[in-house]
Amino acid sequence: MAEMHHVKPHLLQEMAQRIFVAAGTPEDLAAHVARHLVKANLSGHDSHGVIRIPRYVQMIEQGTLAGAARPEVVRDWPATAVVDGKRGFGQVAASLALDVAIDKAGKNGVGAASVRRCNHIGRLGDYSEAAAERGYIAIMTYGSAGPNNGHAAPFGGASRHLGTNPWSIGIPGADEAPVVVDFATTVVAEGKIQVARAKHAPLPPGSIVDKEGQPTTEAEDFYAGGMILPMGGHKGYGLSLVAALLGAGLTAESPATEGRGGGVFVLAINPRAFTEPEVYGATIDNLTGAVKAVAPAPGFSEVQLPGGPEAKSRAERQRSGVPIPGDTWDALVETAQRLQVPVPEGAP
Ligand SMILES: NC(=O)c1ccc[n+]([C@@H]2O[C@H](COP(=O)([O-])OP(=O)(O)OC[C@H]3O[C@@H](n4cnc5c(N)ncnc54)[C@H](O)[C@@H]3O)[C@@H](O)[C@H]2O)c1
């Protein structure tokens, strides 16, 4: 069994923030990204948490992530906006886009924003949860497409062309927790292939194909040029492609010429524009309550709502700490020490 540390979330956040500041990021932006990453860990999505820090710092050092850049609205219509992420932290740019979209939805019923020149935005559910807390529905995606782009093949295709192109949709109710749908449009995330490779374990059938487009369960075939398949065949492929087209088409500054593009798109909806708030909230709670009341199938203990597993994980990990595998912790400490950031007292 690999070594596992349990780190208090506030210590992890403090350490993350200090590392980014030491790498040249202003305090407020560093705090924003640190909070986002630790919330991903708390929510059970460790692949989008503090494990990313060494890579982000490396990107700052290589100049592909402008750690001090502040995103800016560069095109502003009454109900829509375009944000320039300036190749800074994607979490900061995506949060600005969400804030702008919500502000516009407050005035117009709907508001939308896109982000160009955007780096990795982390866990998409974070944004739809934030919108739901403010009483807004949010539909968000981050898509990219292009020759040799990303890890995924289009349905029926035999080369890498699409990102994992996630979608997140958050629907707030009245008294109940919001429904938060948040996932990649591929069968598996690349991180899961890394895990299978390390364990020499087969991947679930139907997850990947080799470089010739032949089905395989061998993780090594992926690293030899294979591809991840879209979830649900042509259906996931459709959602993935639309993510890329929204991201590219609504952020473009000049016509694409190489079949390549991508970006973030977020749509905020103000339920109050459609019906009375009490009617809306009671309706959503009534419907979600009825879904949860469906009798569990054999092998299940309950029907959960999307967003439920993450909320449970947050409650549990706030109490017990964030489990960080030994290797991940060592890489974090190494990054901190290189930047002369002390490991917070009380952390392992
Ligand atoms: N920034 C990026 O470019 C990028 C790319 C890909 C994925 N991601 C993120 O990676 C994370 C993981 O993605 P994934 O595709 O592995 O997601 P996943 O397969 O873990 O699915 C998560 C979703 O399924 C819901 N869910 C899980 N179990 C459930 C159950 N029993 N009943 C009801 N709902 C349930 C969750 O609440 C959540 O909405 C997401 O947060 C996503 O935003 C980000």
The ligand as an SDF file (V2000), in Angstrom:
LIG
                    3D

 44 48  0  0  0  0  0  0  0  0999 V2000
  -10.1140   21.6720  -17.1990 N   0  0  0  0  0  0  0  0  0  0  0  0
  -10.1680   20.7040  -18.0740 C   0  0  0  0  0  0  0  0  0  0  0  0
   -9.7170   20.8630  -19.1870 O   0  0  0  0  0  0  0  0  0  0  0  0
  -10.7880   19.3760  -17.7110 C   0  0  0  0  0  0  0  0  0  0  0  0
  -10.8000   18.3540  -18.6600 C   0  0  0  0  0  0  0  0  0  0  0  0
  -11.3950   17.1420  -18.3210 C   0  0  0  0  0  0  0  0  0  0  0  0
  -11.9600   16.9540  -17.0710 C   0  0  0  0  0  0  0  0  0  0  0  0
  -11.9200   17.9710  -16.1680 N   0  0  0  0  0  0  0  0  0  0  0  0
  -12.4910   17.7860  -14.8240 C   0  0  0  0  0  0  0  0  0  0  0  0
  -12.1750   16.5010  -14.3460 O   0  0  0  0  0  0  0  0  0  0  0  0
  -13.1370   16.1320  -13.3810 C   0  0  0  0  0  0  0  0  0  0  0  0
  -13.4480   14.6680  -13.5310 C   0  0  0  0  0  0  0  0  0  0  0  0
  -14.0630   14.4140  -14.7790 O   0  0  0  0  0  0  0  0  0  0  0  0
  -14.5990   12.9360  -15.1110 P   0  0  0  0  0  0  0  0  0  0  0  0
  -15.0330   12.9030  -16.5140 O   0  0  0  0  0  0  0  0  0  0  0  0
  -13.5850   11.9340  -14.6310 O   0  0  0  0  0  0  0  0  0  0  0  0
  -15.8690   12.9110  -14.1410 O   0  0  0  0  0  0  0  0  0  0  0  0
  -16.5330   11.6560  -13.4130 P   0  0  0  0  0  0  0  0  0  0  0  0
  -16.6070   10.4870  -14.3050 O   0  0  0  0  0  0  0  0  0  0  0  0
  -15.8950   11.5160  -12.0650 O   0  0  0  0  0  0  0  0  0  0  0  0
  -18.0440   12.1790  -13.2110 O   0  0  0  0  0  0  0  0  0  0  0  0
  -18.3170   13.2110  -12.3300 C   0  0  0  0  0  0  0  0  0  0  0  0
  -19.7590   13.5980  -12.4430 C   0  0  0  0  0  0  0  0  0  0  0  0
  -20.6130   12.4620  -12.2630 O   0  0  0  0  0  0  0  0  0  0  0  0
  -21.4280   12.6550  -11.0910 C   0  0  0  0  0  0  0  0  0  0  0  0
  -21.5780   11.3730  -10.4160 N   0  0  0  0  0  0  0  0  0  0  0  0
  -20.6030   10.5130  -10.0490 C   0  0  0  0  0  0  0  0  0  0  0  0
  -21.1160    9.4310   -9.4480 N   0  0  0  0  0  0  0  0  0  0  0  0
  -22.4680    9.6020   -9.4260 C   0  0  0  0  0  0  0  0  0  0  0  0
  -23.5580    8.8280   -8.9530 C   0  0  0  0  0  0  0  0  0  0  0  0
  -23.3860    7.6480   -8.3570 N   0  0  0  0  0  0  0  0  0  0  0  0
  -24.8030    9.3130   -9.1070 N   0  0  0  0  0  0  0  0  0  0  0  0
  -25.0020   10.5130   -9.6830 C   0  0  0  0  0  0  0  0  0  0  0  0
  -24.0140   11.2910  -10.1840 N   0  0  0  0  0  0  0  0  0  0  0  0
  -22.7580   10.8330  -10.0490 C   0  0  0  0  0  0  0  0  0  0  0  0
  -20.6660   13.6520  -10.2660 C   0  0  0  0  0  0  0  0  0  0  0  0
  -21.4980   14.3120   -9.3270 O   0  0  0  0  0  0  0  0  0  0  0  0
  -20.1490   14.5770  -11.3520 C   0  0  0  0  0  0  0  0  0  0  0  0
  -21.1620   15.4260  -11.8360 O   0  0  0  0  0  0  0  0  0  0  0  0
  -14.3210   17.0780  -13.5820 C   0  0  0  0  0  0  0  0  0  0  0  0
  -14.3490   17.9600  -12.4790 O   0  0  0  0  0  0  0  0  0  0  0  0
  -13.9850   17.8540  -14.8500 C   0  0  0  0  0  0  0  0  0  0  0  0
  -14.4140   19.1960  -14.8660 O   0  0  0  0  0  0  0  0  0  0  0  0
  -11.3570   19.1750  -16.4670 C   0  0  0  0  0  0  0  0  0  0  0  0
  1  2  1  0
  2  3  2  0
  2  4  1  0
  4  5  1  0
  4 44  2  0
  5  6  2  0
  6  7  1  0
  7  8  2  0
  8  9  1  0
  8 44  1  0
  9 10  1  0
  9 42  1  0
 10 11  1  0
 11 12  1  0
 11 40  1  0
 12 13  1  0
 13 14  1  0
 14 15  2  0
 14 16  1  0
 14 17  1  0
 17 18  1  0
 18 19  2  0
 18 20  1  0
 18 21  1  0
 21 22  1  0
 22 23  1  0
 23 24  1  0
 23 38  1  0
 24 25  1  0
 25 26  1  0
 25 36  1  0
 26 27  1  0
 26 35  1  0
 27 28  2  0
 28 29  1  0
 29 30  1  0
 29 35  2  0
 30 31  1  0
 30 32  2  0
 32 33  1  0
 33 34  2  0
 34 35  1  0
 36 37  1  0
 36 38  1  0
 38 39  1  0
 40 41  1  0
 40 42  1  0
 42 43  1  0
M  CHG  2   8   1  16  -1
M  END
$$$$
